[in-house]
Amino acid sequence: MDKNLKTNSKDLGLLTRSEFISLGGLSVAGIFLFPFLSFTKNKTMEQQSTFDVIIVGGSYAGLSAAMSLGRSLRNVLIIDSGSPCNKQTPHSHNFITQDGEKPGVIAAKGKAQVLNYETVKFYNALVVSGTKTEKGFEVVTDSGEKFTAKKLVFATGIKDIMPDIGGFSECWGISVIHCPYCHGYEVRSMKTGLLANGERAFHLSPMIRNLTHELTIITNGKADFTNEQFNLLAKHQISVIENEVNEIIHENGNIKAVLFKDGSQHNFEALYAVVPFEQHCDLPVSLGCELTDFGHIKVDGFYQTTVEGVYACGDNTAMMRSVANAVSAGNMTGAMVNKALTDEHFL
């Protein structure tokens, strides 16, 4: 293997556009091996430490923002720690031209295309701190390196909080799923469970019921439905189980059954679940960015946070989580950041 291809993201470094192209066939191979291979060189980024824009997070939203900015001739640094929230999901759906593709392959293709723009740099590292400066912002990585920029974009996603249920995390993103638009077609007509309660369960039920006639709501305790809601669920042959869940029985992440604490067991082929989340990165809050009541980073119509010069896009700002939406938000964010930089220089 070429010494310039590092499998450890801790071996930090930069790959320029010309060096990236010179890798030839290995570059193409890396697309299919992502995320195990990283196009980096074993050297520090001493060449450049000041940029127009620093993007924290190099998945779909971050790469999309970088492309908009690269096409606008902005000097951009993407810093990514290599931990996307969908890393366990086998296939991505509902994204035109990429429907059914592996998430890692989509990201690798995007990264390769973004690196065609000479003003865009990609750096494998974890940003551990960020501060406001007189001229913009400074971030520090886990290796101690410091970078500054006029604008800061957080495309850092969110982190799902797994419940204390055996087998749940092993199935998450495979057969325990969160979104009927992202995964519902693939599990259509299957015997399906919905692990949720109250308004959220009632909100999701019609969409899932549209995809399968075999739907059971698992409330994991006493059901929190009104009489009217119970009647509507019964009308559409949606049963409700109020027993507490003990374990998800599965084979290699593919659910077989739900085992309850009372010893009963019900077979399922798919299970939707509503789980809480937290911001994957706490730096926006430490910089003063406000969160919404739901826990997302608060942004305006231009994707600017409540801190001037700080932008956010992707899953960390939106209730609707999908690759397509992340790419769309990133594209718009890049354009808005470029507009802000242009206005500051021109006006």
BELPEWO-V912766 format. One record per residue. N is the residue number from 0. PHI is phi in radians with two decimals (none if undefined). PSI is psi in radians with two decimals (NA if undefined). NEAR is the number of other ideal C-beta (glycine too) atoms within 10 Angstrom. Layout:
n->(N/N)
phi->(PHI/PHI)
psi->(PSI/PSI)
near->(NEAR/NEAR)
//
This chain:
n->(0/1/2/3/4/5/6/7/8/9/10/11/12/13/14/15/16/17/18/19/20/21/22/23/24/25/26/27/28/29/30/31/32/33/34/35/36/37/38/39/40/41/42/43/44/45/46/47/48/49/50/51/52/53/54/55/56/57/58/59/60/61/62/63/64/65/66/67/68/69/70/71/72/73/74/75/76/77/78/79/80/81/82/83/84/85/86/87/88/89/90/91/92/93/94/95/96/97/98/99/100/101/102/103/104/105/106/107/108/109/110/111/112/113/114/115/116/117/118/119/120/121/122/123/124/125/126/127/128/129/130/131/132/133/134/135/136/137/138/139/140/141/142/143/144/145/146/147/148/149/150/151/152/153/154/155/156/157/158/159/160/161/162/163/164/165/166/167/168/169/170/171/172/173/174/175/176/177/178/179/180/181/182/183/184/185/186/187/188/189/190/191/192/193/194/195/196/197/198/199/200/201/202/203/204/205/206/207/208/209/210/211/212/213/214/215/216/217/218/219/220/221/222/223/224/225/226/227/228/229/230/231/232/233/234/235/236/237/238/239/240/241/242/243/244/245/246/247/248/249/250/251/252/253/254/255/256/257/258/259/260/261/262/263/264/265/266/267/268/269/270/271/272/273/274/275/276/277/278/279/280/281/282/283/284/285/286/287/288/289/290/291/292/293/294/295/296/297/298/299/300/301/302/303/304/305/306/307/308/309/310/311/312/313/314/315/316/317/318/319/320/321/322/323/324/325/326/327/328/329/330/331/332/333/334/335/336/337/338/339/340/341/342/343/344/345/346)
phi->(none/-1.01/-1.13/-1.40/-1.74/-1.89/-1.55/-1.82/-1.15/-1.32/-1.39/-1.34/3.01/-2.14/-2.10/-1.36/-1.09/-1.11/-1.20/-1.07/-1.15/-1.15/-1.21/0.95/-1.04/-1.14/-1.11/-1.14/-1.04/-1.08/-1.03/-1.53/-1.66/-0.98/-1.69/-1.31/-1.89/-2.26/-1.35/-2.41/-1.91/-1.43/-2.73/-1.49/-1.57/-1.31/-1.15/-2.66/-2.25/-2.07/-2.37/-1.22/-2.44/-1.92/-1.89/-1.64/1.98/-2.00/-1.67/-1.08/-1.16/-1.13/-1.13/-1.13/-1.10/-1.13/-1.15/-1.02/-1.28/-1.10/-1.25/-1.77/1.14/-1.52/-1.36/-2.20/-2.08/-1.70/-2.02/-2.36/-1.68/1.31/-2.37/-1.23/-1.24/-1.78/-1.11/-1.67/-1.32/-1.27/-2.51/-1.82/-2.37/1.15/-2.25/-1.03/1.38/-2.22/-1.10/1.55/-1.34/-1.25/-0.96/-1.13/-1.20/-1.05/-1.12/-1.17/-1.07/-1.08/-1.10/-1.07/-1.22/-1.12/-1.25/-1.22/-1.58/-1.13/-1.54/-1.84/-2.05/-2.15/-2.29/-1.50/-2.94/-1.91/-1.37/-1.89/-2.74/-2.62/-2.42/-1.43/-2.12/-1.10/-1.84/2.72/-2.51/-2.23/-2.14/-2.17/-1.63/-1.17/-1.61/1.60/-1.35/-2.03/-2.36/-2.16/-2.74/-1.30/-2.27/-2.26/-2.10/-1.80/-2.12/-1.67/1.21/-2.26/-2.11/-1.28/-1.73/-1.33/-1.26/-1.44/-2.24/-0.99/1.48/-1.13/-1.12/-1.18/-1.66/-1.09/1.50/-1.88/-2.19/-1.78/-2.22/-1.97/-2.39/-1.18/-1.36/-1.41/-2.28/-1.07/-1.08/-1.21/-1.97/-1.03/1.16/-1.48/-1.26/-2.18/-1.95/-2.26/-1.55/-2.93/-2.52/1.10/-1.08/-1.14/-1.12/-1.18/-1.15/-1.39/-0.96/-1.07/-1.18/-1.28/-1.08/-1.15/-1.73/-2.67/-1.58/-1.97/-2.13/-2.24/-1.55/-1.93/-1.52/0.98/2.37/-1.01/-1.17/-2.04/-2.13/-1.33/-1.05/-1.10/-1.17/-1.01/-1.13/-1.19/-1.09/-1.13/-1.02/-1.77/0.98/-1.78/-1.48/-2.23/-1.94/-1.76/-1.19/-1.40/-1.44/-1.81/-2.80/-1.73/-1.51/-2.63/-2.22/0.93/1.53/-1.69/-1.11/-2.01/-2.84/-1.94/-1.75/-1.71/-1.18/-1.48/1.64/-1.31/-2.52/-2.24/-1.41/-2.49/-1.86/-2.69/-2.47/-1.44/-2.54/-1.79/-2.09/-1.24/-2.48/-2.42/-1.09/-1.16/-2.30/-1.65/-1.13/-0.98/-1.15/-1.14/-1.46/1.88/-1.20/-1.45/-1.87/-1.36/-1.09/-1.53/1.73/-1.53/-1.19/-1.38/-2.28/-1.61/-1.16/-1.84/1.14/-1.53/-1.36/-1.34/-1.87/-1.04/1.58/-1.91/-2.07/-2.59/-2.74/1.71/-1.08/-1.27/-2.10/-2.22/-1.32/-1.54/-1.67/-2.85/-1.09/-1.06/-1.18/-1.11/-1.11/-1.07/-1.12/-1.12/-1.03/-1.19/-1.07/-1.02/-1.14/-1.21/-1.15/-1.08/-1.07/-1.10/-1.14/-1.10/-1.09/-1.09/-1.44/-1.57/-1.43)
psi->(2.44/2.35/-0.30/-0.15/2.00/2.34/-0.22/2.05/-0.24/-0.35/1.46/2.65/-3.10/2.50/2.12/2.95/-0.81/-0.67/-0.65/-0.79/-0.66/-0.32/-0.32/-2.11/-0.59/-0.54/-0.75/-0.75/-0.62/-0.50/-0.69/-0.27/-0.16/2.43/0.30/-0.45/2.53/2.23/1.42/2.82/2.65/1.20/2.80/2.91/1.04/-0.28/-0.59/2.35/-0.13/2.32/2.88/-0.76/2.37/2.23/2.06/1.95/2.01/0.63/-2.58/-0.86/-0.78/-0.75/-0.69/-0.74/-0.70/-0.63/-0.77/-0.74/-0.67/-0.67/-0.23/0.24/0.47/2.45/2.02/2.40/2.11/2.21/2.14/2.41/-0.05/0.66/1.20/2.65/-0.36/0.45/-0.36/-0.17/2.20/-0.57/2.57/2.50/2.96/0.53/1.86/2.43/-0.25/0.27/2.15/-0.03/2.73/2.37/-0.71/-0.59/-0.72/-0.81/-0.70/-0.71/-0.77/-0.75/-0.77/-0.72/-0.70/-0.65/-0.10/-0.32/2.04/-0.35/0.01/2.26/2.58/2.28/2.18/1.87/2.95/2.16/2.17/-0.29/2.75/2.49/2.68/2.38/3.08/-0.60/0.03/-1.98/2.68/2.37/2.65/2.35/3.01/-0.25/0.00/-0.01/2.54/2.43/2.56/2.70/2.78/-0.61/2.69/2.28/2.22/1.99/0.93/-0.08/-2.92/2.93/2.08/2.41/1.96/2.40/2.81/1.18/2.13/2.33/-0.19/-0.93/-0.55/-0.48/-0.21/2.21/-0.15/-1.12/-0.23/1.96/2.87/-0.33/2.15/-0.42/-0.59/-0.59/-0.20/-0.68/-0.67/-0.40/0.35/2.53/0.05/2.81/1.99/2.46/2.74/1.89/1.61/2.97/2.84/-2.51/-0.65/-0.74/-0.74/-0.60/-0.72/-0.47/-0.84/-0.67/-0.70/-0.67/-0.51/-0.40/-0.33/2.51/-0.04/1.43/2.29/2.25/2.27/1.91/-0.17/0.79/-3.00/2.27/2.49/1.16/2.61/2.90/-0.68/-0.72/-0.73/-0.76/-0.70/-0.69/-0.76/-0.67/-0.59/0.37/0.67/1.97/2.81/2.22/2.17/0.04/2.66/2.44/2.38/-0.71/2.60/2.03/2.23/2.93/1.95/0.71/-0.08/1.99/2.44/-0.68/2.85/2.17/2.21/2.82/-0.34/0.06/-0.20/2.81/2.40/2.33/2.43/2.69/-0.29/2.64/2.06/2.56/2.42/1.99/2.63/2.89/2.93/2.82/2.33/-0.44/2.29/0.06/-0.69/-0.76/-0.69/-0.45/-0.14/0.08/2.34/2.66/2.72/3.04/-0.41/-0.14/0.10/2.75/2.27/2.15/2.76/-2.95/-0.21/0.21/0.34/2.41/-3.02/-0.04/2.13/2.30/-0.13/2.20/2.82/2.57/2.76/-2.72/-0.41/-0.14/-0.16/2.50/-0.57/1.82/2.07/2.76/-0.75/-0.77/-0.64/-0.75/-0.76/-0.82/-0.71/-0.73/-0.80/-0.69/-0.78/-0.73/-0.70/-0.66/-0.75/-0.70/-0.74/-0.76/-0.70/-0.81/-0.72/-0.58/-0.62/-0.68/NA)
near->(9/9/7/17/20/19/11/10/16/11/13/23/18/19/22/13/14/8/14/18/13/12/16/10/7/15/19/11/14/20/17/12/15/21/19/11/19/23/24/21/17/12/12/13/20/8/9/11/13/15/22/19/31/27/33/24/30/25/31/30/34/32/32/26/35/32/21/20/30/25/15/19/12/23/18/29/25/28/23/26/19/17/15/20/21/24/13/14/20/12/17/23/19/17/19/6/6/19/12/11/15/15/24/20/16/22/25/23/15/22/25/18/13/24/23/12/18/12/18/24/25/24/22/23/24/17/22/14/13/21/13/15/11/4/10/18/20/18/21/15/19/13/13/9/16/12/22/17/24/20/25/28/32/31/30/30/25/21/16/19/9/14/15/7/19/13/20/20/16/19/24/23/21/18/23/27/21/17/15/21/14/22/23/21/12/15/21/14/10/16/17/24/27/26/24/20/20/14/12/12/24/21/11/19/21/14/13/21/18/13/18/17/12/16/24/18/24/26/20/20/11/9/17/14/19/11/7/9/17/14/10/15/21/11/8/12/11/21/13/18/18/14/17/14/24/17/15/27/16/21/10/8/17/13/27/16/17/26/19/18/11/9/8/11/13/15/11/24/17/26/25/25/22/14/14/11/18/11/21/19/24/10/19/26/12/11/19/12/22/12/16/11/6/9/12/17/26/16/24/10/7/13/23/21/23/15/16/10/19/23/29/29/33/32/29/28/26/20/9/12/19/19/26/18/21/29/23/17/25/29/17/19/31/30/17/22/29/21/12/18/17/12/9/11/7/6/5)
//
